[in-house]
Amino acid sequence: MDILSWIILGLLAGAIAKILLPGRDPGGFVGTAVIGVAGAFVGGWISARWLDRPIANHFYDGATWAAAIGGSLVLLIIYRILFGNSRSR
């Protein structure tokens, strides 16, 4: 997969992570999209590095999607812990 595929996968993974973890995010849509793209890269890296499961070079591989969504969820949770209370309700 090229970099554009990872960005598209990250945007979709960020949206799915947002659906799975609803609530107010300090960054809004743009912040969630950035977290999704970063989460796709982080999830793929963690999968290849520590889980000994290199990601496939196919956009439709389930393990690739799981890694991207998992990475997005982790980054979204960390982001909410660090910056969640800084925004007035």
C-alpha positions, -999 to +999 in steps of 0.1 A: +000+000+000+012+035-007+010+065+015-023+077+001-039+043+009-027+046+045-042+081+047-075+070+034-074+039+057-066+062+086-094+086+079-119+057+078-103+041+109-106+074+128-143+076+119-149+041+130-129+047+162-151+078+168-182+057+164-170+030+188-159+056+213-185+084+212-183+117+231-168+151+228-133+154+216-111+184+222-100+185+185-133+180+168-135+165+133-100+176+122-084+163+154-102+129+151-091+127+114-055+134+124-057+108+152-071+083+128-043+087+103-017+086+130-035+056+146-033+037+113+005+042+112+009+034+149-013+003+147+005-010+117+039-004+133+028-021+166+014-050+147+046-056+127+070-048+155+056-065+186+028-088+176+050-104+149+021-099+124+033-078+096+005-059+079-005-070+045-001-049+014-038-051+006-063-024+015-090-050+022-071-072+046-089-076+079-058-075+100-047-042+085-081-027+093-080-041+128-045-027+134-056+007+121-088+009+141-070-004+172-042+022+168-068+049+164-087+039+195-055+039+216-045+073+204-081+087+208-081+074+244-047+089+252-057+122+235-089+123+257-070+116+288-044+143+281-066+170+267-102+160+275-107+184+304-091+215+287-122+223+267-151+240+285-184+222+282 
